Amino acid sequence: MNLRITGRRTTAAVAAATVLGLTVAGCSGTSKDDNDSGSGAAAGSTASADPNAPLKTGLKLAFLPKQINNPYETITGESGVAAAKEIGSEAKRVGPSDANASSQVSYINTLIQQDQDAIMIAANDANAVCGPLKQAMSKGIKVVAYDSDTAKDCRQLFINQAKSEDVGRSLVQNVAKQIGYKGKIAILSATQNATNQNTWIDYMKQELAKPEYKDMQLVKVAYGDDDDQKSFQETQGLLQANPDLRAIIAPTTVGISAAARYIDGSQYKGKVVVNGLGTPNQMRQFVKSGTVEQFSLWDPKKLGKLAVHASAALVSGQITGAEGEKFTAGDLGEYTIGANGEIILGPPTVFNKDNVDQYDF
C-alpha cells in the first residue's frame, strides 16, 4: 500500500493507534510518489486499503472553507483543528473572505507548495477548483471535500452532512405543513454555483412537483452569496416583488439568519414563514421572538471532526475511498464509505422552541 513518508513524522505510529484504540498491524509502504497517482480509489486508483494500518501522527491537514469568516464554517473548522490535535496531528484553517467560484484556487496552490498531507475543502464551485486539486492529488496530497462537494474526480472523499435528498425534500415538507400546503414560496440560496445548495434545491423542486403541493408555487430562487447584507437585501426584494409570499426557505446558515432578521423587524412578522438550515446560536432569538417556528441542521462540530478522521485514515492507508471501506472516527464511531467516495455524517436535527436551548453552536 502507498504511504506518505517524510522526515517530519517522528512520532511512533503505534502511539497513534493506541489513541484511537485501533488494532496495530504491520503495513509495508512506499514513498507517496513511487506509485500513487494521488487520485484515490474514487478516481480510479489501484491502491488497496489496510484497515489495520497504524494511524499516522504529525500530519499536516488544512481546512479550506467557502469563506473563512462564515460562522458555520468557523465552527466546523475549529472543531476539526481540535480533533487533529487529539490524534497527534496538526490542522489549520485558511480561505477567502468571499464565496466567489475561483476564490479558493490560490489557497489550494499555496497548500500544495506547503506539502500538506491532506486538503479538506468546502467547494464554492464544483469545477473551478478541480485543476489545482488534481495537481495536489498528483503530488500525493489527499483531498477530502466536506459540506459542499467538488466534481467526483477531483477528490478522494466527500463528507456529506446528511443525505442530500433527505435535506431537500424535508425542507419542503416542513414548510408545506406550516403554510397548509397553499401559497407562494421562495428559496434564498447562497451562491449560484454551490454544489450542496444546488443539489438540495433540485430535490426541493422534485418534491414540489408532487400532487400534494399543487397549490404551492415557487416564485423565485434568490442568491445572497452567503453574504449577510446581500441576503438581507434579497429577502427585502423577494417581499417587495411578492407581498403575498407565504414562506422563504433558506438552505444556508447565512441566508436564514438574514431572512429572519428582516422579517423580525417588518410588517411580515407572523405572516411569512422562515425555514431552512441554521445554527441554534444564530437562530435562538428569532425562535423565541416567534419569527421562526423551526429550522434544521446537523452538528457542524461533528462534521469537522469526521473530516479530520477521514483524512487521517486516508493518508494512513486505512482507506482509499472505495465503496464499502470502513474506518473509525474516534468517539463518532464507525463509518462506511458509500458510492463515489461519499460518507454521510447522519440525519439533521430539527430545532424549535422546545429544544433550541439544549444546543450551543
ZALOLUM-446526 format. One record per residue (C-alpha): residue number from 0; residue in one letter; x, y, z. Coordinates in steps of 0.5 Angstrom, whole numbers. Last residue first. Example, Ala and Ser with C-alpha at 12.3 -4.5 7.8 and 13.67 -1.06 7.14 Angstrom:
BEGIN
(rec 1 s (27 -2 14))
(rec 0 a (25 -9 16))
REM end
This chain:
BEGIN
(rec 360 f (-46 52 37))
(rec 359 d (-49 51 44))
(rec 358 y (-55 46 44))
(rec 357 q (-60 45 49))
(rec 356 d (-63 52 49))
(rec 355 v (-66 50 42))
(rec 354 n (-70 44 44))
(rec 353 d (-77 46 46))
(rec 352 k (-77 53 42))
(rec 351 n (-75 49 35))
(rec 350 f (-69 45 32))
(rec 349 v (-70 40 27))
(rec 348 t (-64 35 27))
(rec 347 p (-60 33 21))
(rec 346 p (-59 26 20))
(rec 345 g (-52 23 20))
(rec 344 l (-45 24 18))
(rec 343 i (-46 21 11))
(rec 342 i (-39 19 7))
(rec 341 e (-39 19 0))
(rec 340 g (-33 16 -4))
(rec 339 n (-37 16 -11))
(rec 338 a (-42 10 -7))
(rec 337 g (-41 10 0))
(rec 336 i (-36 10 5))
(rec 335 t (-37 6 12))
(rec 334 y (-37 10 18))
(rec 333 e (-35 7 25))
(rec 332 g (-36 11 32))
(rec 331 l (-36 19 33))
(rec 330 d (-32 17 39))
(rec 329 g (-26 17 35))
(rec 328 a (-27 16 27))
(rec 327 t (-27 9 26))
(rec 326 f (-26 7 19))
(rec 325 k (-30 2 14))
(rec 324 e (-29 1 6))
(rec 323 g (-35 -1 3))
(rec 322 e (-34 4 -3))
(rec 321 a (-27 6 -5))
(rec 320 g (-24 12 -2))
(rec 319 t (-17 9 0))
(rec 318 i (-18 7 7))
(rec 317 q (-13 5 12))
(rec 316 g (-8 8 8))
(rec 315 s (-5 13 13))
(rec 314 v (-7 19 9))
(rec 313 l (-14 16 8))
(rec 312 a (-15 15 15))
(rec 311 a (-12 22 17))
(rec 310 s (-17 25 12))
(rec 309 a (-23 21 15))
(rec 308 h (-21 23 22))
(rec 307 v (-20 30 20))
(rec 306 a (-27 31 16))
(rec 305 l (-31 27 22))
(rec 304 k (-28 32 27))
(rec 303 g (-31 38 22))
(rec 302 l (-37 35 21))
(rec 301 k (-38 33 29))
(rec 300 k (-37 41 30))
(rec 299 p (-42 43 25))
(rec 298 d (-48 39 28))
(rec 297 w (-53 38 23))
(rec 296 l (-58 43 22))
(rec 295 s (-66 45 22))
(rec 294 f (-70 50 23))
(rec 293 q (-77 51 27))
(rec 292 e (-82 56 29))
(rec 291 v (-78 63 26))
(rec 290 t (-81 70 28))
(rec 289 g (-84 68 35))
(rec 288 s (-79 72 39))
(rec 287 k (-76 66 42))
(rec 286 v (-75 63 35))
(rec 285 f (-72 69 33))
(rec 284 q (-67 70 39))
(rec 283 r (-65 63 38))
(rec 282 m (-63 63 31))
(rec 281 q (-56 64 31))
(rec 280 n (-54 60 37))
(rec 279 p (-58 55 34))
(rec 278 t (-55 54 28))
(rec 277 g (-59 55 21))
(rec 276 l (-61 51 15))
(rec 275 g (-68 53 13))
(rec 274 n (-75 56 15))
(rec 273 v (-78 63 15))
(rec 272 v (-85 63 15))
(rec 271 v (-88 70 13))
(rec 270 k (-94 73 16))
(rec 269 g (-92 73 24))
(rec 268 k (-87 78 22))
(rec 267 y (-89 81 15))
(rec 266 q (-89 88 18))
(rec 265 s (-82 88 19))
(rec 264 g (-77 88 24))
(rec 263 d (-77 80 25))
(rec 262 i (-78 79 18))
(rec 261 y (-71 82 16))
(rec 260 r (-67 79 22))
(rec 259 a (-70 72 20))
(rec 258 a (-68 73 13))
(rec 257 a (-61 75 15))
(rec 256 s (-61 69 20))
(rec 255 i (-63 64 14))
(rec 254 g (-59 67 9))
(rec 253 v (-52 66 13))
(rec 252 t (-54 59 15))
(rec 251 t (-56 57 8))
(rec 250 p (-62 52 6))
(rec 249 a (-66 59 6))
(rec 248 i (-73 57 5))
(rec 247 i (-78 63 5))
(rec 246 a (-85 63 6))
(rec 245 r (-92 66 5))
(rec 244 l (-91 71 0))
(rec 243 d (-97 76 -1))
(rec 242 p (-92 82 -2))
(rec 241 n (-89 78 -8))
(rec 240 a (-84 83 -11))
(rec 239 q (-83 87 -5))
(rec 238 l (-82 81 -1))
(rec 237 l (-77 78 -5))
(rec 236 g (-73 84 -5))
(rec 235 q (-73 85 2))
(rec 234 t (-70 78 3))
(rec 233 e (-65 80 -3))
(rec 232 q (-63 86 1))
(rec 231 f (-62 81 8))
(rec 230 s (-58 76 4))
(rec 229 k (-54 82 1))
(rec 228 q (-52 84 8))
(rec 227 d (-51 77 11))
(rec 226 d (-46 75 5))
(rec 225 d (-47 67 3))
(rec 224 d (-48 69 -4))
(rec 223 g (-55 72 -3))
(rec 222 y (-58 68 -8))
(rec 221 a (-65 68 -10))
(rec 220 v (-69 62 -13))
(rec 219 k (-76 65 -15))
(rec 218 v (-84 64 -15))
(rec 217 l (-84 57 -12))
(rec 216 q (-92 56 -12))
(rec 215 m (-96 52 -7))
(rec 214 d (-103 50 -9))
(rec 213 k (-101 43 -13))
(rec 212 y (-96 41 -7))
(rec 211 e (-100 35 -6))
(rec 210 p (-99 33 -13))
(rec 209 k (-92 32 -13))
(rec 208 a (-87 37 -17))
(rec 207 l (-86 41 -10))
(rec 206 e (-81 35 -8))
(rec 205 q (-77 35 -15))
(rec 204 k (-76 42 -14))
(rec 203 m (-74 41 -7))
(rec 202 y (-69 36 -9))
(rec 201 d (-66 40 -14))
(rec 200 i (-65 46 -9))
(rec 199 w (-62 41 -4))
(rec 198 t (-57 39 -10))
(rec 197 n (-56 47 -12))
(rec 196 q (-54 49 -5))
(rec 195 n (-49 43 -4))
(rec 194 t (-46 44 -10))
(rec 193 a (-45 52 -9))
(rec 192 n (-45 55 -16))
(rec 191 q (-51 60 -16))
(rec 190 t (-48 62 -9))
(rec 189 a (-52 62 -2))
(rec 188 s (-59 61 -3))
(rec 187 l (-66 64 -1))
(rec 186 i (-72 60 -4))
(rec 185 a (-78 63 -5))
(rec 184 i (-86 61 -3))
(rec 183 k (-92 63 -6))
(rec 182 g (-99 60 -3))
(rec 181 k (-102 53 0))
(rec 180 y (-100 47 3))
(rec 179 g (-102 49 10))
(rec 178 i (-97 54 11))
(rec 177 q (-93 51 16))
(rec 176 k (-94 44 14))
(rec 175 a (-92 46 7))
(rec 174 v (-85 49 10))
(rec 173 n (-84 42 14))
(rec 172 q (-85 38 7))
(rec 171 v (-81 43 3))
(rec 170 l (-75 43 8))
(rec 169 s (-75 35 9))
(rec 168 r (-75 34 1))
(rec 167 g (-68 38 0))
(rec 166 v (-65 35 7))
(rec 165 d (-67 28 5))
(rec 164 e (-65 28 -2))
(rec 163 s (-58 31 0))
(rec 162 k (-57 25 5))
(rec 161 a (-54 28 11))
(rec 160 q (-47 33 13))
(rec 159 n (-44 30 7))
(rec 158 i (-36 28 8))
(rec 157 f (-34 27 0))
(rec 156 l (-28 23 -1))
(rec 155 q (-22 22 -6))
(rec 154 r (-22 29 -9))
(rec 153 c (-22 32 -16))
(rec 152 d (-25 26 -20))
(rec 151 k (-32 27 -16))
(rec 150 a (-33 34 -18))
(rec 149 t (-32 38 -12))
(rec 148 d (-37 37 -6))
(rec 147 s (-40 42 -1))
(rec 146 d (-40 41 6))
(rec 145 y (-34 37 6))
(rec 144 a (-29 35 0))
(rec 143 v (-23 31 2))
(rec 142 v (-16 31 -2))
(rec 141 k (-10 27 0))
(rec 140 i (-4 30 -2))
(rec 139 g (1 25 -6))
(rec 138 k (3 30 -11))
(rec 137 s (-2 28 -17))
(rec 136 m (-7 29 -12))
(rec 135 a (-5 37 -11))
(rec 134 q (-5 37 -18))
(rec 133 k (-12 35 -19))
(rec 132 l (-14 40 -13))
(rec 131 p (-11 45 -17))
(rec 130 g (-15 44 -24))
(rec 129 c (-21 42 -20))
(rec 128 v (-22 48 -16))
(rec 127 a (-27 52 -21))
(rec 126 n (-31 45 -22))
(rec 125 a (-35 44 -16))
(rec 124 d (-36 51 -14))
(rec 123 n (-35 54 -7))
(rec 122 a (-32 48 -5))
(rec 121 a (-32 46 2))
(rec 120 i (-25 43 2))
(rec 119 m (-20 39 7))
(rec 118 i (-13 39 4))
(rec 117 a (-9 33 6))
(rec 116 d (-2 32 8))
(rec 115 q (0 39 6))
(rec 114 d (7 40 2))
(rec 113 q (7 48 3))
(rec 112 q (7 49 -4))
(rec 111 i (1 45 -5))
(rec 110 l (-2 49 1))
(rec 109 t (-1 55 -3))
(rec 108 n (-4 53 -10))
(rec 107 i (-10 51 -6))
(rec 106 y (-10 58 -3))
(rec 105 s (-10 61 -10))
(rec 104 v (-16 57 -12))
(rec 103 q (-20 58 -7))
(rec 102 s (-23 65 -10))
(rec 101 s (-25 62 -16))
(rec 100 a (-32 61 -15))
(rec 99 n (-33 67 -11))
(rec 98 a (-35 66 -4))
(rec 97 d (-31 72 -1))
(rec 96 s (-27 72 5))
(rec 95 p (-22 67 2))
(rec 94 g (-19 61 6))
(rec 93 v (-14 58 11))
(rec 92 r (-16 54 17))
(rec 91 k (-10 50 20))
(rec 90 a (-9 42 23))
(rec 89 e (-4 39 26))
(rec 88 s (-3 32 28))
(rec 87 g (-3 28 35))
(rec 86 i (-10 25 35))
(rec 85 e (-13 30 40))
(rec 84 k (-9 35 36))
(rec 83 a (-13 34 29))
(rec 82 a (-20 34 33))
(rec 81 a (-18 41 36))
(rec 80 v (-17 43 29))
(rec 79 g (-23 40 26))
(rec 78 s (-27 43 32))
(rec 77 e (-25 50 30))
(rec 76 g (-26 48 22))
(rec 75 t (-33 46 23))
(rec 74 i (-35 52 28))
(rec 73 t (-31 57 23))
(rec 72 e (-35 54 17))
(rec 71 y (-42 56 21))
(rec 70 p (-40 63 23))
(rec 69 n (-37 64 16))
(rec 68 n (-31 69 16))
(rec 67 i (-26 64 13))
(rec 66 q (-31 63 7))
(rec 65 k (-32 57 3))
(rec 64 p (-28 53 8))
(rec 63 l (-21 51 6))
(rec 62 f (-19 46 12))
(rec 61 a (-11 44 12))
(rec 60 l (-8 38 15))
(rec 59 k (-1 37 16))
(rec 58 l (0 30 20))
(rec 57 g (5 29 26))
(rec 56 t (1 22 27))
(rec 55 k (0 17 23))
(rec 54 l (-6 12 24))
(rec 53 p (-3 5 24))
(rec 52 a (-5 0 19))
(rec 51 n (-11 -5 21))
(rec 50 p (-16 -2 16))
(rec 49 d (-11 -4 10))
(rec 48 a (-13 -1 4))
(rec 47 s (-11 -2 -3))
(rec 46 a (-9 3 -8))
(rec 45 t (-11 1 -16))
(rec 44 s (-13 9 -16))
(rec 43 g (-19 10 -21))
(rec 42 a (-22 17 -18))
(rec 41 a (-26 14 -12))
(rec 40 a (-20 9 -11))
(rec 39 g (-15 15 -10))
(rec 38 s (-13 20 -15))
(rec 37 g (-6 21 -12))
(rec 36 s (-3 17 -17))
(rec 35 d (1 13 -12))
(rec 34 n (7 9 -15))
(rec 33 d (13 12 -12))
(rec 32 d (11 19 -11))
(rec 31 k (8 17 -4))
(rec 30 s (14 14 -2))
(rec 29 t (13 6 -1))
(rec 28 g (10 3 5))
(rec 27 s (9 -4 9))
(rec 26 c (4 -5 14))
(rec 25 g (5 -9 20))
(rec 24 a (-1 -9 25))
(rec 23 v (-4 -4 30))
(rec 22 t (-11 -6 32))
(rec 21 l (-14 1 34))
(rec 20 g (-16 4 40))
(rec 19 l (-16 11 37))
(rec 18 v (-10 14 42))
(rec 17 t (-7 7 42))
(rec 16 a (-6 7 34))
(rec 15 a (-3 14 34))
(rec 14 a (2 11 39))
(rec 13 v (4 5 35))
(rec 12 a (6 10 29))
(rec 11 a (11 13 33))
(rec 10 t (12 20 33))
(rec 9 t (18 22 28))
(rec 8 r (14 25 22))
(rec 7 r (18 31 20))
(rec 6 g (22 27 15))
(rec 5 t (17 25 10))
(rec 4 i (13 19 9))
(rec 3 r (6 18 5))
(rec 2 l (4 11 5))
(rec 1 n (2 7 -1))
(rec 0 m (0 0 0))
REM end
